[in-house]
Amino acid sequence: MENKTAFIFPAFITEFTSNELEFLQQNLVDFNSYLNKISVAININIPEFNYDSNDYLENELYSQLLAYTFSCAFNDILNSKSLVPDFIAGYSMGIYASLYAAKSINFEEGAELIFKAYHLVEELSQTGEYSMGAIIGLSIQDIEALIKKNSSVEIININNEHSQVIAGKKDQVILTLNKAKEEGAISTTELTVNAPYHSKFLLEYAEAFAEYIDAMQINPPETPIISTFDQRIITNAEDIKLELVFNLTQKISWYDTMINLIENGVTEMYECGAGKDLKKISRFIKGDYKIKSIYKI
């Protein structure tokens, strides 16, 4: 079987390597010019980025746009070096950069999609009632047993066999995280997200988001995209529109998505984004593949 390559796109940035800006500069990429394009596209003043700034830590919309921008810039560098993937996949919010990489949307349109999705759920997130959390070290069955008594809590993403993400009412998410720790979880973390993405609580926004997407000009992807919702191979614009709604309102599985890539012959993956979140997750996903550092290309 021919060895294949995939570009994979993370969601939020949990920790910088501090090599990101240097790498962009070495490749003659003006990162802040990308941010300026977003400012014009969505008509808000996006601040310039540096590692010491708190602007992006304290504003969820800014943090989403920052992660998207890094991913798009890294994708552009890989393309400039004639690296073309056989498949593309985006983890959660990484879907928007994946569509940019597949040339289904342009850079500004991706920012506009993020802006629209954020403001659709903004009212819900501003109540302070909802949260998300990560549990490492327990099985899916263990976590399902813990949340039986907490009806608002759901497993909304499977990172790998030992790492799951939950979402729901904030107090019950925290309760579940505490119970998981008592049951022997290696670590539990409440995520810095105020909306319960990929959960039943966002189903009420599916129709409005679908109407917004239907009005957009979305092109068929030049590179097949693996769905994180049901792992189908997306090759047309209508499936992209469906996937965008699914990605906001339905449970996803990064683990199943990675397995699909591996089964489709992918042996090399490039994490197009700041930090190393997807590489860390992959340590518990078995297969004959490597996640290669873009800093070494």
C-alpha positions, 0 to 999 in steps of 0.5 A: 500500500502506498504511504499517504500523508495527512494534515491534521488541525488542532482546536484550542491552544493549551500550551505554546512551544514558543517556536511558533513565531520564530518558525513563521519568521524564518519562512517569511510569514508575517503572522500579524498580517493574517490577524489584520485580515480577520479584523477587516473581515469581521469588523473587530479590532484583533490585537497583535499577538505575542507570547506575553499578551493576555488578550488571547487568554482572556477572550474565548473568541480571540483564542479561537481565531488565534488557533485558526490563524496559526493553523492556516499559516502553517498550512500555507508554509507546508504548501509552499514547500510542495507538501500536499496531503492525501487527507485532511482532518480537523479536531473540533474547532480545527474544522475551519482550518481544515476547510481552508486547507482543502480550499473549500473556503478562503481565509476570511470566510473561515474567520467569519464562520468562527465568528458566527458560531461563537455569537450563536452560542454566546448567550448560552455561554455568558450565563456561566452555567456550562463547562467542558472538562477532560478526563485522562486515565479512565475508560469510556465505560468508567466515565459513563458509570460516573455520569449516570447520576448527572443527566446533563453531562455527556462524553462529547469527544473521545481523544483516545481509549484513555482520554475523554472530553465531557460537557454539560452544566458547570456544577455537574461537570466539576462534580464528575471531574472530582468523582473521576479523580476519586476513581483513579483518573490520572488527571482531570481538567476543567477547560477554559470554555464557557459553551458546551460544544458538541453537546445536546445543549447546542442542538437548538442552534443547528437550524440557524447555523445551517441557514447561515452556511447554506447562504455561503459559497462553499467549494468541493474540497480539493483534498478529502476530509475525514469527518470527526462526526461519523468518519465518512470521507467528505468530497463534496460541498453539501457534505461540508455544510452538513459537517459544519453543523454536526461539528457544532452540535453533535458528539465527535470522536478524534480517536475514530478519525485517527483510526480511519486515517491509519486504515486509509494508509496514512503513515505521516501526519503533520500537526498544523497548529501551535503547540503539540496537543494532537501529538500528545493525544496520539501517544495512546493511538496505536498504528504504523504512523508518525506525527511529524514536526513541521519545524523540521521540514 
